[in-house]
Structures are given as C-alpha cells and as structure tokens.
Amino acid sequence: MKYKWILFDADETLFHFDAFKGLQLMFSRYDMDFSQHDYDEYQITNKPLWIDYQNGTISAEQLQNIRFQGWAEKLEVTTQALNSDFLLAMADICAPLTGAKELLASLHGKVNMGIITNGFTELQEIRLKRTGFKEYFSSLVISEQIGIAKPDVGIFEHALAEMGQPEKHHVLMVGDNPHSDILGGLNAGIDTCWLNVDGLDNPAGITPHYQVSSLKELQLLLHQAVAQTKDID
C-alpha cells in the first residue's frame, strides 16, 4: 500500500457540518426563530435535491434556489442572498472534526493532499483559511465550479488531471459518504477509505479498501502507508 496523494472529502470528513445550527444562526440574523420543526420541513425539500445534484439531474444553482424558495418569499429577499447568508453562517460556526488538525499536520510534507467536495465554493475557501488548513492542500476540487458532482467519475478525472495524472494506485480517497466518496472513488479506479464513525454496514455493492471509525485511526493507517512511500520518487 503506497500513496503519493491522499484526497479528502470536506463535510463530516474534515469539518463538522451542523446545518441546523447554521440555519438557526442565519435566521437569527433576520430576527427569526428557526425550530426543529422548521428544519425537518427544510430537509423534506433539501435531501432529495442533494440526491438529484449528485445524480447530475439538477445544477448547484438550482439546488441553492429551490431549497430556500419558500423562505425567500417570506423574507422578501432572493434565494441566492439566503444561500450566501447560510454559507456565511456555516463558516462562522465551522469547526474541524476531532483529530483533523493533528492528522493533516502529521501528513504535511510527507504526501500531497487534496480535497474533492460537493460543498459550495463560498464556504470552502473561507473555511480553509479560518482553520489554517489551506496550506496543507495543493488541490481543491469543488463540484460547483466544474459542474460535476461526486460520485460522477468526471470529478475524479478532473482532480487527477489537476494533480498531474499520478498513477491511480498511488491515490487514496477518504470520505464519510459511501455513495458519493467511496463509490465515486472506486468507479474512478482509486483506493478508498470510509470514515465510518457510526459503524454502519456497507451499502450493497460498495466495498471500500479500508474502514476507520475515527480520524485518529485514519492517522495510524495513513502513516503506515506513508512509511512505505519513502523510496518512491
């Protein structure tokens, strides 16, 4: 097992993504309360939109507009304004997952690292800067920017091209979502590691090369792999 590149998902792989808290903060800035019931109603619309986005049947802009349409009408603002305010709120409450800082710092300078995310551009850059993670990554591939979302092989091919076409057996994809991260990586022909913190069963037809239950466990796994790259050009 020898890796020159480690690719990470962002949300719930490196960063906490508490959408409920983010929405509460955003709506508080409009002097509105946002309840658990409101969130449940929001998710009825939001969750299917993300599936459609990952399947390539809607665009990032359509997702952003549709999920906030009702609220935008109530507040008499545009859906894009609400989407931007939500992403800003998410940046304001952003926190790395436990062990993320230690993991990235320990790998820095030993392997190349990149991010492949279906998250939106407005959040990624500010979050990387605020956490101090920006220096660790030499590649940042955002589905919104290239018009292809995980698990589509196209986003992985785009990333590999940006990385200088490393040999695929030297690339590992790490993520928490078996459908977008793991299946996408497998279909692209690269090794995969599922961050399975809840101890879920493998979805049918999806078998990652590795599974870990924490970033600390991932750090141990990756250092074993990195130790074998010292003689690789």
Contacts in CASP RR format, 6 or more apart in sequence:
PFRMAT RR
TARGET T0000
AUTHOR 0000-0000-0000
METHOD contacts of the structure
MODEL  1
MKYKWILFDADETLFHFDAFKGLQLMFSRYDMDFSQHDYDEYQITNKPLW
IDYQNGTISAEQLQNIRFQGWAEKLEVTTQALNSDFLLAMADICAPLTGA
KELLASLHGKVNMGIITNGFTELQEIRLKRTGFKEYFSSLVISEQIGIAK
PDVGIFEHALAEMGQPEKHHVLMVGDNPHSDILGGLNAGIDTCWLNVDGL
DNPAGITPHYQVSSLKELQLLLHQAVAQTKDID
1 191 0 8 1.000
1 224 0 8 1.000
1 225 0 8 1.000
1 228 0 8 1.000
2 169 0 8 1.000
2 170 0 8 1.000
2 225 0 8 1.000
2 228 0 8 1.000
2 229 0 8 1.000
2 232 0 8 1.000
3 111 0 8 1.000
3 170 0 8 1.000
3 171 0 8 1.000
3 172 0 8 1.000
3 191 0 8 1.000
3 222 0 8 1.000
3 225 0 8 1.000
3 226 0 8 1.000
3 229 0 8 1.000
4 111 0 8 1.000
4 112 0 8 1.000
4 166 0 8 1.000
4 170 0 8 1.000
4 171 0 8 1.000
4 229 0 8 1.000
4 232 0 8 1.000
5 111 0 8 1.000
5 112 0 8 1.000
5 113 0 8 1.000
5 114 0 8 1.000
5 163 0 8 1.000
5 166 0 8 1.000
5 170 0 8 1.000
5 171 0 8 1.000
5 172 0 8 1.000
6 107 0 8 1.000
6 111 0 8 1.000
6 112 0 8 1.000
6 113 0 8 1.000
6 114 0 8 1.000
6 171 0 8 1.000
6 172 0 8 1.000
6 174 0 8 1.000
6 222 0 8 1.000
7 113 0 8 1.000
7 114 0 8 1.000
7 115 0 8 1.000
7 116 0 8 1.000
7 139 0 8 1.000
7 159 0 8 1.000
7 171 0 8 1.000
7 172 0 8 1.000
7 173 0 8 1.000
7 174 0 8 1.000
7 190 0 8 1.000
8 14 0 8 1.000
8 113 0 8 1.000
8 114 0 8 1.000
8 115 0 8 1.000
8 116 0 8 1.000
8 173 0 8 1.000
8 174 0 8 1.000
8 175 0 8 1.000
9 115 0 8 1.000
9 116 0 8 1.000
9 117 0 8 1.000
9 150 0 8 1.000
9 173 0 8 1.000
9 174 0 8 1.000
9 175 0 8 1.000
9 176 0 8 1.000
9 177 0 8 1.000
9 180 0 8 1.000
9 181 0 8 1.000
10 115 0 8 1.000
10 117 0 8 1.000
10 119 0 8 1.000
10 124 0 8 1.000
10 127 0 8 1.000
11 17 0 8 1.000
11 117 0 8 1.000
11 119 0 8 1.000
11 176 0 8 1.000
12 97 0 8 1.000
12 176 0 8 1.000
12 177 0 8 1.000
12 195 0 8 1.000
13 97 0 8 1.000
13 174 0 8 1.000
13 175 0 8 1.000
13 176 0 8 1.000
13 181 0 8 1.000
13 195 0 8 1.000
14 96 0 8 1.000
14 97 0 8 1.000
14 100 0 8 1.000
14 104 0 8 1.000
14 115 0 8 1.000
14 133 0 8 1.000
15 94 0 8 1.000
15 95 0 8 1.000
15 96 0 8 1.000
15 97 0 8 1.000
15 100 0 8 1.000
15 127 0 8 1.000
15 131 0 8 1.000
16 94 0 8 1.000
16 95 0 8 1.000
16 96 0 8 1.000
16 97 0 8 1.000
17 90 0 8 1.000
18 93 0 8 1.000
19 39 0 8 1.000
19 90 0 8 1.000
20 36 0 8 1.000
20 39 0 8 1.000
21 93 0 8 1.000
22 86 0 8 1.000
22 89 0 8 1.000
22 90 0 8 1.000
22 93 0 8 1.000
23 34 0 8 1.000
23 38 0 8 1.000
23 39 0 8 1.000
23 42 0 8 1.000
23 86 0 8 1.000
23 89 0 8 1.000
24 34 0 8 1.000
25 89 0 8 1.000
25 92 0 8 1.000
25 93 0 8 1.000
26 34 0 8 1.000
26 82 0 8 1.000
26 85 0 8 1.000
26 86 0 8 1.000
26 88 0 8 1.000
26 89 0 8 1.000
27 33 0 8 1.000
27 34 0 8 1.000
27 71 0 8 1.000
28 34 0 8 1.000
29 85 0 8 1.000
29 89 0 8 1.000
30 75 0 8 1.000
32 75 0 8 1.000
42 67 0 8 1.000
45 66 0 8 1.000
45 67 0 8 1.000
46 67 0 8 1.000
49 58 0 8 1.000
49 62 0 8 1.000
49 63 0 8 1.000
49 66 0 8 1.000
49 67 0 8 1.000
50 63 0 8 1.000
50 118 0 8 1.000
52 58 0 8 1.000
52 63 0 8 1.000
53 59 0 8 1.000
53 60 0 8 1.000
53 63 0 8 1.000
53 118 0 8 1.000
53 149 0 8 1.000
54 118 0 8 1.000
54 149 0 8 1.000
54 150 0 8 1.000
54 151 0 8 1.000
54 152 0 8 1.000
54 179 0 8 1.000
54 180 0 8 1.000
56 148 0 8 1.000
56 149 0 8 1.000
56 152 0 8 1.000
58 66 0 8 1.000
59 147 0 8 1.000
60 120 0 8 1.000
60 143 0 8 1.000
60 144 0 8 1.000
60 147 0 8 1.000
60 149 0 8 1.000
64 79 0 8 1.000
64 80 0 8 1.000
64 83 0 8 1.000
64 120 0 8 1.000
65 79 0 8 1.000
65 80 0 8 1.000
65 83 0 8 1.000
66 79 0 8 1.000
67 83 0 8 1.000
68 79 0 8 1.000
68 82 0 8 1.000
68 83 0 8 1.000
68 86 0 8 1.000
69 79 0 8 1.000
71 82 0 8 1.000
72 78 0 8 1.000
72 79 0 8 1.000
72 81 0 8 1.000
72 82 0 8 1.000
75 82 0 8 1.000
83 120 0 8 1.000
84 122 0 8 1.000
87 120 0 8 1.000
87 122 0 8 1.000
87 123 0 8 1.000
88 122 0 8 1.000
88 126 0 8 1.000
90 123 0 8 1.000
90 127 0 8 1.000
91 122 0 8 1.000
91 123 0 8 1.000
91 126 0 8 1.000
91 127 0 8 1.000
91 130 0 8 1.000
94 123 0 8 1.000
94 127 0 8 1.000
94 130 0 8 1.000
94 131 0 8 1.000
96 131 0 8 1.000
96 133 0 8 1.000
97 215 0 8 1.000
98 214 0 8 1.000
98 215 0 8 1.000
98 216 0 8 1.000
99 214 0 8 1.000
99 215 0 8 1.000
99 216 0 8 1.000
99 219 0 8 1.000
100 133 0 8 1.000
100 215 0 8 1.000
101 131 0 8 1.000
101 133 0 8 1.000
102 215 0 8 1.000
102 216 0 8 1.000
102 219 0 8 1.000
103 215 0 8 1.000
103 216 0 8 1.000
103 218 0 8 1.000
103 219 0 8 1.000
103 222 0 8 1.000
104 113 0 8 1.000
104 133 0 8 1.000
104 136 0 8 1.000
105 136 0 8 1.000
106 219 0 8 1.000
106 223 0 8 1.000
107 113 0 8 1.000
107 136 0 8 1.000
107 219 0 8 1.000
107 222 0 8 1.000
107 223 0 8 1.000
107 226 0 8 1.000
108 135 0 8 1.000
108 136 0 8 1.000
110 226 0 8 1.000
110 229 0 8 1.000
111 222 0 8 1.000
111 226 0 8 1.000
111 229 0 8 1.000
112 138 0 8 1.000
112 139 0 8 1.000
112 163 0 8 1.000
113 136 0 8 1.000
113 137 0 8 1.000
113 138 0 8 1.000
113 139 0 8 1.000
114 137 0 8 1.000
114 138 0 8 1.000
114 139 0 8 1.000
114 140 0 8 1.000
114 141 0 8 1.000
114 159 0 8 1.000
114 163 0 8 1.000
115 124 0 8 1.000
115 137 0 8 1.000
115 139 0 8 1.000
115 140 0 8 1.000
115 141 0 8 1.000
116 141 0 8 1.000
116 150 0 8 1.000
116 155 0 8 1.000
116 156 0 8 1.000
116 159 0 8 1.000
116 173 0 8 1.000
117 124 0 8 1.000
117 140 0 8 1.000
117 141 0 8 1.000
117 142 0 8 1.000
117 143 0 8 1.000
118 143 0 8 1.000
118 149 0 8 1.000
118 150 0 8 1.000
118 180 0 8 1.000
119 142 0 8 1.000
119 143 0 8 1.000
119 144 0 8 1.000
120 142 0 8 1.000
120 144 0 8 1.000
121 142 0 8 1.000
121 144 0 8 1.000
121 145 0 8 1.000
124 140 0 8 1.000
124 142 0 8 1.000
125 134 0 8 1.000
127 133 0 8 1.000
128 134 0 8 1.000
128 137 0 8 1.000
128 140 0 8 1.000
138 163 0 8 1.000
139 159 0 8 1.000
139 162 0 8 1.000
139 163 0 8 1.000
141 155 0 8 1.000
141 158 0 8 1.000
141 159 0 8 1.000
141 162 0 8 1.000
143 149 0 8 1.000
143 150 0 8 1.000
143 155 0 8 1.000
146 155 0 8 1.000
146 158 0 8 1.000
148 154 0 8 1.000
148 155 0 8 1.000
148 158 0 8 1.000
149 155 0 8 1.000
149 180 0 8 1.000
150 156 0 8 1.000
150 177 0 8 1.000
150 180 0 8 1.000
150 181 0 8 1.000
150 184 0 8 1.000
151 179 0 8 1.000
151 180 0 8 1.000
151 181 0 8 1.000
151 183 0 8 1.000
151 184 0 8 1.000
151 185 0 8 1.000
151 187 0 8 1.000
152 184 0 8 1.000
153 184 0 8 1.000
153 187 0 8 1.000
153 188 0 8 1.000
154 188 0 8 1.000
156 173 0 8 1.000
156 184 0 8 1.000
156 185 0 8 1.000
156 187 0 8 1.000
156 188 0 8 1.000
156 190 0 8 1.000
157 188 0 8 1.000
160 166 0 8 1.000
160 168 0 8 1.000
160 171 0 8 1.000
160 188 0 8 1.000
163 171 0 8 1.000
168 188 0 8 1.000
168 189 0 8 1.000
168 190 0 8 1.000
169 190 0 8 1.000
169 191 0 8 1.000
170 232 0 8 1.000
171 190 0 8 1.000
171 191 0 8 1.000
172 190 0 8 1.000
172 191 0 8 1.000
172 192 0 8 1.000
172 193 0 8 1.000
172 209 0 8 1.000
172 222 0 8 1.000
172 225 0 8 1.000
173 181 0 8 1.000
173 182 0 8 1.000
173 184 0 8 1.000
173 185 0 8 1.000
173 188 0 8 1.000
173 190 0 8 1.000
173 191 0 8 1.000
173 192 0 8 1.000
173 193 0 8 1.000
174 181 0 8 1.000
174 192 0 8 1.000
174 193 0 8 1.000
174 195 0 8 1.000
174 218 0 8 1.000
175 181 0 8 1.000
175 182 0 8 1.000
175 192 0 8 1.000
175 193 0 8 1.000
175 194 0 8 1.000
175 195 0 8 1.000
176 194 0 8 1.000
176 195 0 8 1.000
176 196 0 8 1.000
176 197 0 8 1.000
178 194 0 8 1.000
178 196 0 8 1.000
178 200 0 8 1.000
178 202 0 8 1.000
178 203 0 8 1.000
178 206 0 8 1.000
178 208 0 8 1.000
179 203 0 8 1.000
179 206 0 8 1.000
181 192 0 8 1.000
181 194 0 8 1.000
182 192 0 8 1.000
182 194 0 8 1.000
182 206 0 8 1.000
182 208 0 8 1.000
183 206 0 8 1.000
184 192 0 8 1.000
185 192 0 8 1.000
186 192 0 8 1.000
186 206 0 8 1.000
186 207 0 8 1.000
186 208 0 8 1.000
191 209 0 8 1.000
191 210 0 8 1.000
192 208 0 8 1.000
192 209 0 8 1.000
192 210 0 8 1.000
193 208 0 8 1.000
193 209 0 8 1.000
193 210 0 8 1.000
193 211 0 8 1.000
193 212 0 8 1.000
193 218 0 8 1.000
193 221 0 8 1.000
194 208 0 8 1.000
194 210 0 8 1.000
194 211 0 8 1.000
194 212 0 8 1.000
195 212 0 8 1.000
195 213 0 8 1.000
195 214 0 8 1.000
195 215 0 8 1.000
195 218 0 8 1.000
196 211 0 8 1.000
196 212 0 8 1.000
196 213 0 8 1.000
197 213 0 8 1.000
197 214 0 8 1.000
199 213 0 8 1.000
202 208 0 8 1.000
210 221 0 8 1.000
212 218 0 8 1.000
212 221 0 8 1.000
END
